[in-house]
Amino acid sequence: MGFFDFMQEAIAIDLGTANTLIIHNDKVVVDEPSIVAKNIRTGEVVAIGKRAQQMHGKTHTEIETLRPLKDGVIADFQASEQMIRGFIQMLKMKRSIFAPSLKMVVCIPSGVTEVEKRAVIDSAEHAGAKDVWLIHEPMAAAIGIGIDVLEPKGNMVIDIGGGTTEIAVISLGGIVCDKSIRVAGDELTANIQYHMKTRHNIAIGDIMAEQIKIQVGSALTELDEPPPNYAVHGRDLMSGIPKEVIVTYKEIAGALNKSIEQIEEAIMSALFNTPPALSADIYNEGLYLTGGGSMLRGLDKRISTKTKLPVYVAEDPLRAVARGTGIALKNTDRYTFLMQ
């Protein structure tokens, strides 16, 4: 331990389209929705995280809610900076007469451009970071679920987040081939909203669509343990009167089918581009699913049927990426060449 280590704080951030997680001292200390509420007139941030999410779709003309990240990358630089700063302020840092320097490891999608990387670094630095390291989401996910990424063995990780689905074959501490598509949790939510509008003539908000996905979302039309039907509340598009509609998991499976087919195609494309020696490893090891989207009922079974390979859903898939980012933070000497 260096003499000045007491003056440095280190945090790992999984900066996601839907949720942001921060790890400090080996614990998840912040787990909040990636959403900001702002006063339109003054530009002042009124709320962030859970409080801002409660306001979403219920604001008046002077307040707007926005998500600073879109498809896994920063879409609104100023709002993202204010959001990161606000989340950091939630942490209980060591008190000192000197302001501690802040070291951050931030997770990013594997398909980001150099400009998008720079935006993440700039946001972190403006939020108070002195040292910023970046690690790709599939790599962090692999570390988080216990894969030894430094071994000369191929492993395929599929991270289905809010904005992007990241598919990567990892060996010897590097991503051998990867595929990143902007079809993930947000797209599935939009599919449900569109289905309710066209099939039932009812308008629903993002939060209700998310609840439908959680309660009756499915990748298959036949499940061994089907969830009960779900009552959906929204606004009738013809009369404008609030309305209730009952939906089934089979109906929602049909609404999500096209997007799931795109995820399947991306997985098949990544498998096609995998070197033969690593394909043999993947045949023996199977595929690993992480991210919130991996919790969709029947998705693992559907991907297994498509690829004819075993598919494993990570334990606590929502936090796999954050956990891996935290491990990388603790072992920057070991994983230095994995980060940028």
C-alpha positions as a Markdown table, in Angstrom:
| # | Residue | x | y | z |
|---|---|---|---|---|
| 1 | Met | 0.0 | 0.0 | 0.0 |
| 2 | Gly | 1.4 | 3.4 | -1.0 |
| 3 | Phe | 1.8 | 6.3 | 1.5 |
| 4 | Phe | -0.8 | 8.4 | -0.3 |
| 5 | Asp | -3.4 | 5.5 | -0.8 |
| 6 | Phe | -5.4 | 6.9 | 2.1 |
| 7 | Met | -6.1 | 9.9 | -0.1 |
| 8 | Gln | -7.5 | 7.9 | -3.0 |
| 9 | Glu | -11.0 | 6.4 | -3.4 |
| 10 | Ala | -11.7 | 3.8 | -6.0 |
| 11 | Ile | -15.2 | 3.0 | -7.4 |
| 12 | Ala | -16.4 | 0.8 | -10.2 |
| 13 | Ile | -19.4 | 2.0 | -12.3 |
| 14 | Asp | -21.6 | -0.1 | -14.5 |
| 15 | Leu | -23.1 | 2.8 | -16.5 |
| 16 | Gly | -26.1 | 1.2 | -18.1 |
| 17 | Thr | -28.9 | 2.5 | -20.3 |
| 18 | Ala | -31.5 | 1.3 | -17.8 |
| 19 | Asn | -29.7 | 1.2 | -14.5 |
| 20 | Thr | -26.4 | 2.4 | -13.0 |
| 21 | Leu | -24.6 | 0.4 | -10.4 |
| 22 | Ile | -21.6 | 1.6 | -8.4 |
| 23 | Ile | -19.3 | -0.7 | -6.4 |
| 24 | His | -17.3 | 0.8 | -3.5 |
| 25 | Asn | -15.3 | -1.3 | -1.0 |
| 26 | Asp | -16.5 | -4.5 | -2.7 |
| 27 | Lys | -20.2 | -3.7 | -2.2 |
| 28 | Val | -22.9 | -2.5 | -4.5 |
| 29 | Val | -23.6 | 0.9 | -2.8 |
| 30 | Val | -25.7 | 2.5 | -5.6 |
| 31 | Asp | -28.3 | 0.6 | -7.8 |
| 32 | Glu | -30.5 | 3.3 | -9.4 |
| 33 | Pro | -32.3 | 3.8 | -12.7 |
| 34 | Ser | -30.3 | 5.8 | -15.2 |
| 35 | Ile | -32.8 | 8.7 | -15.3 |
| 36 | Val | -32.7 | 12.4 | -14.6 |
| 37 | Ala | -35.5 | 14.9 | -13.9 |
| 38 | Lys | -34.7 | 18.5 | -14.9 |
| 39 | Asn | -36.3 | 21.9 | -14.6 |
| 40 | Ile | -36.7 | 23.0 | -18.2 |
| 41 | Arg | -36.6 | 26.7 | -17.4 |
| 42 | Thr | -33.5 | 26.8 | -15.1 |
| 43 | Gly | -31.7 | 23.6 | -16.2 |
| 44 | Glu | -31.4 | 22.5 | -12.6 |
| 45 | Val | -31.5 | 18.8 | -11.8 |
| 46 | Val | -34.6 | 18.1 | -9.7 |
| 47 | Ala | -34.0 | 14.4 | -9.1 |
| 48 | Ile | -32.0 | 11.4 | -10.2 |
| 49 | Gly | -32.4 | 7.7 | -10.0 |
| 50 | Lys | -35.5 | 6.2 | -8.3 |
| 51 | Arg | -37.0 | 9.5 | -7.5 |
| 52 | Ala | -36.7 | 10.7 | -11.1 |
| 53 | Gln | -38.2 | 7.4 | -12.3 |
| 54 | Gln | -41.3 | 8.0 | -10.1 |
| 55 | Met | -41.8 | 11.3 | -11.9 |
| 56 | His | -41.4 | 9.7 | -15.4 |
| 57 | Gly | -44.6 | 10.3 | -17.5 |
| 58 | Lys | -46.2 | 12.3 | -14.6 |
| 59 | Thr | -44.4 | 15.7 | -15.0 |
| 60 | His | -45.9 | 19.1 | -15.7 |
| 61 | Thr | -44.6 | 21.6 | -18.4 |
| 62 | Glu | -41.7 | 22.9 | -16.3 |
| 63 | Ile | -40.1 | 19.5 | -15.5 |
| 64 | Glu | -38.9 | 16.8 | -18.0 |
| 65 | Thr | -37.4 | 13.4 | -17.3 |
| 66 | Leu | -34.7 | 12.1 | -19.6 |
| 67 | Arg | -32.4 | 9.1 | -19.9 |
| 68 | Pro | -28.8 | 10.4 | -20.5 |
| 69 | Leu | -27.7 | 7.1 | -22.1 |
| 70 | Lys | -29.2 | 5.6 | -25.2 |
| 71 | Asp | -28.1 | 2.3 | -26.7 |
| 72 | Gly | -25.5 | 1.9 | -24.0 |
| 73 | Val | -23.7 | 5.2 | -24.8 |
| 74 | Ile | -23.9 | 8.8 | -23.6 |
| 75 | Ala | -26.6 | 10.7 | -25.6 |
| 76 | Asp | -26.8 | 13.8 | -23.3 |
| 77 | Phe | -23.3 | 14.7 | -22.0 |
| 78 | Gln | -24.4 | 17.3 | -19.4 |
| 79 | Ala | -27.2 | 15.2 | -17.9 |
| 80 | Ser | -25.0 | 12.1 | -17.7 |
| 81 | Glu | -22.3 | 14.2 | -15.9 |
| 82 | Gln | -24.9 | 15.5 | -13.4 |
| 83 | Met | -26.3 | 12.0 | -12.9 |
| 84 | Ile | -22.9 | 10.4 | -12.3 |
| 85 | Arg | -22.0 | 13.3 | -9.9 |
| 86 | Gly | -25.3 | 12.8 | -8.0 |
| 87 | Phe | -24.7 | 9.1 | -7.7 |
| 88 | Ile | -21.2 | 9.6 | -6.4 |
| 89 | Gln | -22.5 | 12.0 | -3.8 |
| 90 | Met | -24.7 | 9.1 | -2.5 |
| 91 | Leu | -21.5 | 7.3 | -1.4 |
| 92 | Lys | -20.1 | 7.5 | 2.1 |
| 93 | Met | -16.5 | 8.3 | 1.3 |
| 94 | Lys | -13.6 | 8.5 | 3.8 |
| 95 | Arg | -13.5 | 11.9 | 5.4 |
| 96 | Ser | -10.2 | 13.8 | 5.1 |
| 97 | Ile | -9.0 | 17.4 | 5.3 |
| 98 | Phe | -7.9 | 16.8 | 1.7 |
| 99 | Ala | -10.4 | 16.0 | -1.1 |
| 100 | Pro | -9.6 | 12.4 | -2.0 |
| 101 | Ser | -8.6 | 11.7 | -5.6 |
| 102 | Leu | -11.1 | 9.4 | -7.3 |
| 103 | Lys | -10.2 | 6.4 | -9.4 |
| 104 | Met | -12.9 | 4.9 | -11.6 |
| 105 | Val | -13.3 | 1.8 | -13.7 |
| 106 | Val | -16.3 | 2.4 | -16.0 |
| 107 | Cys | -18.0 | -0.3 | -18.1 |
| 108 | Ile | -18.8 | 0.4 | -21.8 |
| 109 | Pro | -20.3 | -1.6 | -24.7 |
| 110 | Ser | -17.8 | -3.5 | -26.9 |
| 111 | Gly | -19.1 | -1.7 | -30.1 |
| 112 | Val | -18.5 | 1.9 | -29.0 |
| 113 | Thr | -16.6 | 4.4 | -31.1 |
| 114 | Glu | -13.6 | 6.4 | -30.0 |
| 115 | Val | -15.8 | 9.5 | -29.8 |
| 116 | Glu | -18.2 | 7.7 | -27.5 |
| 117 | Lys | -15.3 | 6.4 | -25.3 |
| 118 | Arg | -14.1 | 10.0 | -25.0 |
| 119 | Ala | -17.6 | 11.1 | -23.9 |
| 120 | Val | -17.6 | 8.6 | -21.1 |
| 121 | Ile | -14.1 | 9.6 | -19.9 |
| 122 | Asp | -15.0 | 13.3 | -20.0 |
| 123 | Ser | -18.2 | 12.7 | -18.1 |
| 124 | Ala | -16.3 | 10.8 | -15.4 |
| 125 | Glu | -13.6 | 13.4 | -15.2 |
| 126 | His | -16.1 | 16.2 | -14.9 |
| 127 | Ala | -17.8 | 14.3 | -12.1 |
| 128 | Gly | -14.6 | 14.3 | -10.1 |
| 129 | Ala | -12.5 | 11.3 | -11.4 |
| 130 | Lys | -8.7 | 11.7 | -11.6 |
| 131 | Asp | -8.0 | 8.3 | -13.1 |
| 132 | Val | -10.5 | 6.7 | -15.5 |
| 133 | Trp | -10.3 | 3.2 | -16.8 |
| 134 | Leu | -12.7 | 1.6 | -19.3 |
| 135 | Ile | -13.6 | -2.1 | -19.6 |
| 136 | His | -15.9 | -3.7 | -22.1 |
| 137 | Glu | -19.2 | -5.1 | -20.9 |
| 138 | Pro | -18.8 | -8.7 | -22.1 |
| 139 | Met | -15.3 | -8.9 | -20.5 |
| 140 | Ala | -16.6 | -7.5 | -17.2 |
| 141 | Ala | -19.6 | -9.9 | -17.4 |
| 142 | Ala | -17.2 | -12.9 | -17.9 |
| 143 | Ile | -15.1 | -11.8 | -14.9 |
| 144 | Gly | -18.2 | -11.3 | -12.9 |
| 145 | Ile | -19.6 | -14.8 | -13.4 |
| 146 | Gly | -16.2 | -16.4 | -12.5 |
| 147 | Ile | -14.7 | -17.2 | -15.9 |
| 148 | Asp | -10.9 | -17.0 | -15.9 |
| 149 | Val | -10.6 | -14.7 | -18.9 |
| 150 | Leu | -6.8 | -15.1 | -19.0 |
| 151 | Glu | -6.9 | -18.8 | -19.8 |
| 152 | Pro | -6.3 | -20.0 | -23.4 |
| 153 | Lys | -9.9 | -21.2 | -23.7 |
| 154 | Gly | -12.8 | -19.9 | -25.6 |
| 155 | Asn | -15.9 | -18.7 | -23.7 |
| 156 | Met | -19.0 | -17.0 | -25.2 |
| 157 | Val | -20.8 | -14.4 | -23.1 |
| 158 | Ile | -24.1 | -12.8 | -24.1 |
| 159 | Asp | -24.9 | -9.7 | -22.1 |
| 160 | Ile | -28.5 | -8.5 | -22.8 |
| 161 | Gly | -28.8 | -5.1 | -21.2 |
| 162 | Gly | -31.2 | -2.2 | -21.5 |
| 163 | Gly | -29.8 | -0.6 | -24.7 |
| 164 | Thr | -27.5 | -3.2 | -26.3 |
| 165 | Thr | -27.0 | -6.9 | -26.6 |
| 166 | Glu | -23.2 | -7.7 | -26.4 |
| 167 | Ile | -22.0 | -11.0 | -27.7 |
| 168 | Ala | -18.3 | -11.8 | -27.3 |
| 169 | Val | -16.0 | -14.8 | -27.5 |
| 170 | Ile | -13.2 | -14.3 | -25.0 |
| 171 | Ser | -9.8 | -16.0 | -24.8 |
| 172 | Leu | -6.4 | -15.1 | -23.3 |
| 173 | Gly | -7.7 | -11.9 | -21.8 |
| 174 | Gly | -9.0 | -10.5 | -25.1 |
| 175 | Ile | -12.2 | -10.4 | -27.2 |
| 176 | Val | -11.5 | -12.6 | -30.2 |
| 177 | Cys | -14.7 | -11.8 | -32.0 |
| 178 | Asp | -17.8 | -9.8 | -30.9 |
| 179 | Lys | -21.2 | -8.6 | -32.1 |
| 180 | Ser | -23.0 | -5.7 | -30.6 |
| 181 | Ile | -26.6 | -5.0 | -31.6 |
| 182 | Arg | -28.9 | -2.2 | -30.4 |
| 183 | Val | -31.7 | -4.7 | -29.6 |
| 184 | Ala | -32.2 | -5.3 | -25.9 |
| 185 | Gly | -34.5 | -4.5 | -23.0 |
| 186 | Asp | -35.6 | -1.1 | -24.2 |
| 187 | Glu | -36.5 | -2.6 | -27.6 |
| 188 | Leu | -38.6 | -5.3 | -25.9 |
| 189 | Thr | -40.4 | -2.7 | -23.9 |
| 190 | Ala | -41.1 | -0.6 | -27.0 |
| 191 | Asn | -42.4 | -3.8 | -28.7 |
| 192 | Ile | -44.9 | -4.3 | -25.9 |
| 193 | Gln | -46.1 | -0.7 | -26.1 |
| 194 | Tyr | -46.6 | -1.0 | -29.9 |
| 195 | His | -48.5 | -4.3 | -29.4 |
| 196 | Met | -50.9 | -2.8 | -26.8 |
| 197 | Lys | -51.5 | 0.1 | -29.1 |
| 198 | Thr | -52.2 | -1.9 | -32.3 |
| 199 | Arg | -53.9 | -5.0 | -30.7 |
| 200 | His | -55.8 | -3.5 | -27.9 |
| 201 | Asn | -56.1 | 0.2 | -28.9 |
| 202 | Ile | -54.6 | 1.2 | -25.6 |
| 203 | Ala | -51.7 | 3.6 | -24.8 |
| 204 | Ile | -49.4 | 2.6 | -21.9 |
| 205 | Gly | -46.3 | 4.2 | -20.4 |
| 206 | Asp | -42.8 | 2.9 | -20.2 |
| 207 | Ile | -43.2 | 1.8 | -16.6 |
| 208 | Met | -46.4 | -0.2 | -17.3 |
| 209 | Ala | -44.7 | -1.8 | -20.4 |
| 210 | Glu | -41.7 | -2.7 | -18.2 |
| 211 | Gln | -44.0 | -4.3 | -15.7 |
| 212 | Ile | -45.7 | -6.4 | -18.4 |
| 213 | Lys | -42.3 | -7.6 | -19.5 |
| 214 | Ile | -41.4 | -8.6 | -15.9 |
| 215 | Gln | -44.8 | -10.2 | -15.0 |
| 216 | Val | -45.7 | -12.0 | -18.3 |
| 217 | Gly | -42.8 | -11.5 | -20.6 |
| 218 | Ser | -41.7 | -14.7 | -22.4 |
| 219 | Ala | -39.5 | -15.9 | -25.3 |
| 220 | Leu | -41.7 | -19.0 | -25.8 |
| 221 | Thr | -45.4 | -19.5 | -26.4 |
| 222 | Glu | -45.2 | -22.7 | -24.4 |
| 223 | Leu | -43.8 | -22.7 | -20.8 |
| 224 | Asp | -43.7 | -25.4 | -18.3 |
| 225 | Glu | -44.6 | -23.0 | -15.5 |
| 226 | Pro | -46.6 | -20.2 | -17.1 |
| 227 | Pro | -47.1 | -16.9 | -15.2 |
| 228 | Pro | -50.7 | -15.8 | -14.4 |
| 229 | Asn | -52.5 | -13.4 | -16.7 |
| 230 | Tyr | -51.7 | -9.7 | -16.0 |
| 231 | Ala | -54.1 | -6.7 | -15.8 |
| 232 | Val | -52.8 | -3.8 | -17.9 |
| 233 | His | -54.0 | -0.2 | -17.3 |
| 234 | Gly | -53.7 | 2.5 | -19.8 |
| 235 | Arg | -55.7 | 5.1 | -21.9 |
| 236 | Asp | -58.2 | 4.0 | -24.5 |
| 237 | Leu | -57.0 | 5.7 | -27.8 |
| 238 | Met | -60.6 | 6.2 | -29.0 |
| 239 | Ser | -62.4 | 7.5 | -26.0 |
| 240 | Gly | -59.5 | 8.7 | -23.9 |
| 241 | Ile | -61.0 | 6.9 | -20.9 |
| 242 | Pro | -58.7 | 4.9 | -18.6 |
| 243 | Lys | -59.0 | 1.2 | -19.5 |
| 244 | Glu | -58.0 | -2.3 | -18.2 |
| 245 | Val | -56.9 | -5.1 | -20.5 |
| 246 | Ile | -55.9 | -8.6 | -19.5 |
| 247 | Val | -52.8 | -10.0 | -21.3 |
| 248 | Thr | -51.3 | -13.5 | -21.4 |
| 249 | Tyr | -47.7 | -14.6 | -21.7 |
| 250 | Lys | -48.4 | -16.2 | -25.1 |
| 251 | Glu | -49.6 | -12.9 | -26.4 |
| 252 | Ile | -46.5 | -11.1 | -25.2 |
| 253 | Ala | -44.2 | -13.8 | -26.6 |
| 254 | Gly | -45.7 | -13.1 | -30.0 |
| 255 | Ala | -45.1 | -9.3 | -29.5 |
| 256 | Leu | -41.4 | -9.9 | -28.6 |
| 257 | Asn | -40.7 | -12.5 | -31.3 |
| 258 | Lys | -39.1 | -10.3 | -34.0 |
| 259 | Ser | -36.6 | -8.7 | -31.6 |
| 260 | Ile | -35.6 | -12.1 | -30.1 |
| 261 | Glu | -35.0 | -13.4 | -33.6 |
| 262 | Gln | -32.6 | -10.5 | -34.1 |
| 263 | Ile | -30.7 | -11.5 | -31.0 |
| 264 | Glu | -30.6 | -15.1 | -32.2 |
| 265 | Glu | -29.2 | -14.0 | -35.6 |
| 266 | Ala | -26.5 | -12.0 | -33.8 |
| 267 | Ile | -25.5 | -15.0 | -31.7 |
| 268 | Met | -25.3 | -17.2 | -34.8 |
| 269 | Ser | -23.2 | -14.6 | -36.6 |
| 270 | Ala | -20.8 | -14.5 | -33.7 |
| 271 | Leu | -20.6 | -18.3 | -33.7 |
| 272 | Phe | -20.0 | -18.3 | -37.4 |
| 273 | Asn | -17.0 | -15.9 | -37.0 |
| 274 | Thr | -15.4 | -17.9 | -34.1 |
| 275 | Pro | -12.1 | -19.6 | -34.9 |
| 276 | Pro | -12.5 | -23.4 | -35.0 |
| 277 | Ala | -10.3 | -24.1 | -32.0 |
| 278 | Leu | -12.4 | -21.8 | -29.8 |
| 279 | Ser | -15.6 | -23.3 | -31.3 |
| 280 | Ala | -14.6 | -26.6 | -29.8 |
| 281 | Asp | -14.2 | -25.0 | -26.4 |
| 282 | Ile | -17.6 | -23.3 | -26.7 |
| 283 | Tyr | -19.2 | -26.7 | -27.7 |
| 284 | Asn | -17.9 | -28.1 | -24.4 |
| 285 | Glu | -18.5 | -25.0 | -22.2 |
| 286 | Gly | -21.8 | -23.7 | -23.6 |
| 287 | Leu | -23.0 | -20.1 | -23.7 |
| 288 | Tyr | -23.4 | -17.8 | -20.8 |
| 289 | Leu | -26.2 | -15.3 | -20.5 |
| 290 | Thr | -26.0 | -12.2 | -18.3 |
| 291 | Gly | -27.9 | -8.9 | -18.0 |
| 292 | Gly | -31.5 | -8.1 | -17.2 |
| 293 | Gly | -32.7 | -9.4 | -20.6 |
| 294 | Ser | -31.4 | -12.9 | -19.8 |
| 295 | Met | -34.2 | -13.2 | -17.2 |
| 296 | Leu | -36.9 | -13.3 | -19.8 |
| 297 | Arg | -38.8 | -16.5 | -19.4 |
| 298 | Gly | -37.7 | -19.3 | -21.8 |
| 299 | Leu | -35.0 | -17.3 | -23.5 |
| 300 | Asp | -32.2 | -19.7 | -22.4 |
| 301 | Lys | -34.2 | -22.6 | -23.7 |
| 302 | Arg | -35.0 | -20.9 | -27.0 |
| 303 | Ile | -31.3 | -19.9 | -27.6 |
| 304 | Ser | -30.2 | -23.5 | -26.7 |
| 305 | Thr | -32.7 | -24.9 | -29.3 |
| 306 | Lys | -31.4 | -22.5 | -31.9 |
| 307 | Thr | -27.7 | -23.1 | -31.3 |
| 308 | Lys | -27.9 | -26.7 | -30.2 |
| 309 | Leu | -25.6 | -25.8 | -27.3 |
| 310 | Pro | -26.1 | -25.7 | -23.5 |
| 311 | Val | -27.1 | -22.2 | -22.3 |
| 312 | Tyr | -26.5 | -21.0 | -18.7 |
| 313 | Val | -28.1 | -18.0 | -17.1 |
| 314 | Ala | -25.7 | -16.3 | -14.6 |
| 315 | Glu | -26.5 | -16.2 | -10.9 |
| 316 | Asp | -27.8 | -12.7 | -10.2 |
| 317 | Pro | -27.5 | -11.7 | -14.0 |
| 318 | Leu | -28.4 | -8.0 | -13.3 |
| 319 | Arg | -25.2 | -7.5 | -11.3 |
| 320 | Ala | -22.8 | -9.7 | -13.2 |
| 321 | Val | -21.3 | -6.8 | -15.2 |
| 322 | Ala | -21.0 | -4.6 | -12.1 |
| 323 | Arg | -19.4 | -7.4 | -10.1 |
| 324 | Gly | -16.8 | -8.0 | -12.8 |
| 325 | Thr | -16.1 | -4.3 | -13.0 |
| 326 | Gly | -15.5 | -4.3 | -9.3 |
| 327 | Ile | -13.1 | -7.2 | -9.5 |
| 328 | Ala | -11.2 | -5.5 | -12.3 |
| 329 | Leu | -11.0 | -2.4 | -10.1 |
| 330 | Lys | -9.4 | -4.4 | -7.3 |
| 331 | Asn | -7.0 | -6.1 | -9.7 |
| 332 | Thr | -6.0 | -3.3 | -12.1 |
| 333 | Asp | -2.4 | -4.6 | -12.1 |
| 334 | Arg | -3.6 | -8.1 | -13.3 |
| 335 | Tyr | -6.2 | -6.8 | -15.7 |
| 336 | Thr | -4.4 | -3.6 | -16.9 |
| 337 | Phe | -4.2 | -4.8 | -20.5 |
| 338 | Leu | -7.9 | -5.5 | -20.5 |
| 339 | Met | -8.7 | -1.9 | -19.8 |
| 340 | Gln | -8.2 | 1.3 | -21.7 |
